[in-house]
Amino acid sequence: MTIQEADINLLPDPAPLVGGERLTSTSGGVHQHVYPATGKPTVEVPMAGPADVDRAISTARAATESWRRTGPDTRRRLMNDLARALVARADELAALQIVENGTPQTVAASFPHMIADHLEYAAGWCDKIVGEVNPVWPVPGFDYSILEPYGVVAIIIPWNSPLYSIGSIIAPALAAGNCVVVKPPELTPFTSLRFAEIALEVGFPPGVISILPGGGEAGSSLVAHPGVDKIHFTGSGPTAQRIIQAASANLTPVALELGGKSANVVFADADLDAAAERAVGFSLQLSGQGCINGTRALVQDAVFDEVVELCRRKAEALKPGDPHSADTAIGPVITNTACERIMGFIDRAVAEQQARLVTGGTRLSGEFADGYYIAPTVFADVPADSEIAVHEIFGPVLSILRFTDEEDAIRIANSTRYGLASYVQTGDVARAHRMASALDAGMVWINGSGGLPPSVPFGGIKQSGQGRLGGKQGIAEFSRTKNVWIGM
Ligand code: NAD
């Protein structure tokens, strides 16, 4: 497996993009980007440091007044133009996403269209953000409340689906009238930079969208900066804790999209073949590097062995391969460190006899040896309190747990500190509603998954986050209320 020269030539200038210009020298050091499928270096990424963060924030601040006064019709048109331009360059964006983090082509190809949909949906809100008239007493007056943009929103995204992340978060933030400073990780700066270049090309004013590739240092400078009016963070719980501490100095509001250990509850009355297909698909997609992956399948006693066997067959049918190839289902994980961390979970589960290894459990060798590939892995008879049932592994590992009845399923499903997504497979509609009500999660998908349309609120509860993207709530997330009273 190789990476083509043409793919490297596609990469944008990796330097920070601030106020429509590349920063020619940065203060955060340099990161050597590596293509995860081959372990081979591509380009060096100049990382933003505190001085660059400072510059990006003052540039964004300078742009806020004019952007918030820009008519909703102009914002709507620009966002729709951007959506169209992204679709026109969908192949190029997908190719960047593949090189950036090894996302298989079939998945990468869908992201440009998904984020165009998010932009178009949010564009439709630009001219529908309305206020309210409030009754007041005892003094006669005319009182109204309006939604205003925060101003400068700092958006910090992770490496697992950076194109989808930037598109789905920026869309409501821009529609609400904010300027954004986005910090993609140093591991995956390319799709964010190309997104912002295309936004400039379609006419977004410089300073409305700035991109600061960088690591923890850039992130911590950004969230501690007094010029940031709102923080939107997607990533892990420990980083979220650090961000909340840093944000407390300026009392900056924070929205969090964090990790999960989502339960997928399979009842004996479900269509078992479809349920197993989903159990495998929902957990192993993106090599397990998805926040909403249903990595804990809870299967009812009576059909346990049958479902485990179906899952084994379906997991073994997932073909690891070159991310550029259209028949590759499983790509690499992001880094060698991630590969070793994931193998640590697997090796401990086997050595400590935490559970029964059904399939996988190895790092792939041969043509995959230089890359970061792990075989699709399934464990069965996983105790609810074992390490692989409790921790977010963020690798291609499905843990299958056993339950007896509905009450038992709810108890096990809700026994983690997470509450992002959950899934239920059942043929009983009344049970489906009971489960939806009982599960501690921000989102419940029953008998399938409707994808991630921009019209529905996305987000978690418990240690999976706070705040929502999507729908009306996504616009509210990036707006604040002002009340006005006029004496009559
Ligand atoms: P991470 O927390 O290590 O990093 C996320 C981002 O935070 C990166 O851009 C990183 O550079 C930055 N960062 C690191 N230290 C920081 C600091 N002190 N201050 C500010 N920013 C800092 O997470 P990760 O490993 O990149 O991503 C994986 C995690 O993200 C998983 O837990 C996954 O479930 C979660 N995730 C959640 C969602 C969601 O929508 N809920 C989506 C994707 C990923």
Boltz pocket constraint, residues with backbone or C-beta under 6 A from the ligand:
constraints:
  - pocket:
      binder: B
      contacts: [[A, 156], [A, 157], [A, 158], [A, 159], [A, 160], [A, 161], [A, 183], [A, 184], [A, 185], [A, 186], [A, 214], [A, 215], [A, 216], [A, 217], [A, 218], [A, 219], [A, 220], [A, 221], [A, 223], [A, 234], [A, 235], [A, 236], [A, 237], [A, 239], [A, 240], [A, 242], [A, 243], [A, 257], [A, 258], [A, 259], [A, 260], [A, 290], [A, 291], [A, 292], [A, 392], [A, 394], [A, 420], [A, 460], [A, 464], [A, 465]]
      max_distance: 6.0
